[in-house]
Amino acid sequence: MVRVRFAPSPTGNLHIGTLRTALFNWLFAKANKGVFVLRIEDTDLERSRSEYETNILQGLKWFGITIDEGPNAGGLLGPYRQSERIKDGTYTQYAMQLIKEKKAYFCFCTDEELNKEREFAKSKNVPYVYSRKALKLTQKEVEQKLADKQPYTIRFKMPDNEEIKFNDQIRGEISFKSELISDFVIIKSDGSPSYNFAAVIDDMLMEITHIIRGEDHISNTPRQIAIYNSLGKSRPEFAHMPMILGPDRSKLSKRHGATSITDYRDTGLLNQACFNYLSLLGWSPEDNQEFFTREELAEKFKISRIGKSNAIFDIKKLHWMNGQYIRKLSPGELKDSVYPFISDKHKEQLNKYDLNIQESLIYSVKDNLVTLQDINDYIAVYFETDEKYMSNLETFDKEKLQNDKAVIESFINNIEPLNNNLKVADIDQALNKVMAVTGNGKGKVYKPIRIATSAQNSGPHITDLLSIFGKEKLEKRLTNFLDYIR
């Protein structure tokens, strides 16, 4: 069975790059009827914070990624926090096994000694590889240093003159020369495991079959493969995704609009839109389809469709896609989605209407929304006071407005016989009559009436706007307009 893992460190909030890793792993698991595992890599006790773990969990939940096994979901192959494995001694146990088999060794070198080695390599303009000074110690010398409680690390002994190669599921065959890779630390001086060692032990014990991660981990892969080989365990398949860059092709940052995923939620992006957009950052379907449900993505997802080129994150494209998803919502869905973003002032006004009118009012501005947070800018027109209306009207050129007098008078005449409860069909009919009487097209009828009733150049569709205003408010605004331009 396919088993994949998402293994974030709770040292910061969940961001776009990390979330895409979770998404591609989740899609691959679903496409193959596999298991998606969440593992919290909290070995950095100084920087790990519970609030960051909470942010990660909240972000995944909002995004729509379900966890099959994890810290809160449970599972038979835990624990799912690395700090818990540190406590039960698992990593130390495997490190001592490697020492016993002479595949790892104690290193008592000080920082000063190691820095001298690095400086020497730098002066020779060659890559730094640890000298293996500690490997030359006799067993008696090692035992004496341990008895003296000298600080130590445990280093993994890289195999000599061996080609380490693997078939990357995205990039093809990749190989490394073992002699160019330094014997690396697997247990730090404080007793905690290094990233590469802990990741291998966890992946092995959790029976992970596929590791899908960013290309910045390629250099870690030969080290991890060497550990698998030393333990006599089969290694998982590896797939290294391209990086996500900003539109200027620099490293993705806040200035490109890349913030915490919960910030996207809080600024009014729909999770469906984010899910769809993020799935297309580095992956493409076999056809030209652009909009997907989660189920469609899970069905179509293949690692072979992940490209090798870096993906470009474009906040404008994300906002565009979000607008498309907003327009797909039903009136009820839109009201439920947007209501938390409506200001208290506007909620007070909105709640004066019955539910159907509330939904119609909000739905009337859907085509103007890029994010849900935009709602207040566009529904404000329905709640503005007469004083605010007149103030806005005074920003228009009065002489130009005088050219619209005939259109406004004709519209007043056509709504006068209508019922107080105006319907969209009533407004349509009245507008058509104005066009017939004046000989003007839609643009020269709709725009003057919009300005005369709302003192705005744009906004909700004209028939929605006028029907929700109601006859009494319309007649008052139109009369005020005529008085103003005289």
Secondary structure as GFF3:
##gff-version 3
##sequence-region A 1 486
A	DSSP	beta_strand	3	6	.	.	.	ID=ss1
A	DSSP	alpha_helix	16	31	.	.	.	ID=ss2
A	DSSP	beta_strand	35	38	.	.	.	ID=ss3
A	DSSP	alpha_helix	50	63	.	.	.	ID=ss4
A	DSSP	alpha_helix	82	87	.	.	.	ID=ss5
A	DSSP	alpha_helix	90	100	.	.	.	ID=ss6
A	DSSP	beta_strand	104	107	.	.	.	ID=ss7
A	DSSP	alpha_helix	111	123	.	.	.	ID=ss8
A	DSSP	three_ten_helix	133	136	.	.	.	ID=ss9
A	DSSP	alpha_helix	139	147	.	.	.	ID=ss10
A	DSSP	beta_strand	153	156	.	.	.	ID=ss11
A	DSSP	beta_strand	163	168	.	.	.	ID=ss12
A	DSSP	beta_strand	172	177	.	.	.	ID=ss13
A	DSSP	three_ten_helix	178	180	.	.	.	ID=ss14
A	DSSP	beta_strand	185	187	.	.	.	ID=ss15
A	DSSP	alpha_helix	195	205	.	.	.	ID=ss16
A	DSSP	beta_strand	210	214	.	.	.	ID=ss17
A	DSSP	three_ten_helix	215	220	.	.	.	ID=ss18
A	DSSP	alpha_helix	221	231	.	.	.	ID=ss19
A	DSSP	beta_strand	237	241	.	.	.	ID=ss20
A	DSSP	beta_strand	244	245	.	.	.	ID=ss21
A	DSSP	three_ten_helix	254	256	.	.	.	ID=ss22
A	DSSP	alpha_helix	261	266	.	.	.	ID=ss23
A	DSSP	alpha_helix	271	279	.	.	.	ID=ss24
A	DSSP	alpha_helix	294	300	.	.	.	ID=ss25
A	DSSP	three_ten_helix	303	305	.	.	.	ID=ss26
A	DSSP	beta_strand	311	312	.	.	.	ID=ss27
A	DSSP	alpha_helix	315	328	.	.	.	ID=ss28
A	DSSP	alpha_helix	331	338	.	.	.	ID=ss29
A	DSSP	three_ten_helix	339	341	.	.	.	ID=ss30
A	DSSP	alpha_helix	344	350	.	.	.	ID=ss31
A	DSSP	alpha_helix	355	363	.	.	.	ID=ss32
A	DSSP	three_ten_helix	366	368	.	.	.	ID=ss33
A	DSSP	three_ten_helix	372	374	.	.	.	ID=ss34
A	DSSP	alpha_helix	375	383	.	.	.	ID=ss35
A	DSSP	alpha_helix	386	393	.	.	.	ID=ss36
A	DSSP	alpha_helix	398	401	.	.	.	ID=ss37
A	DSSP	three_ten_helix	402	404	.	.	.	ID=ss38
A	DSSP	alpha_helix	405	415	.	.	.	ID=ss39
A	DSSP	alpha_helix	424	438	.	.	.	ID=ss40
A	DSSP	alpha_helix	442	454	.	.	.	ID=ss41
A	DSSP	alpha_helix	462	469	.	.	.	ID=ss42
A	DSSP	alpha_helix	471	485	.	.	.	ID=ss43
###
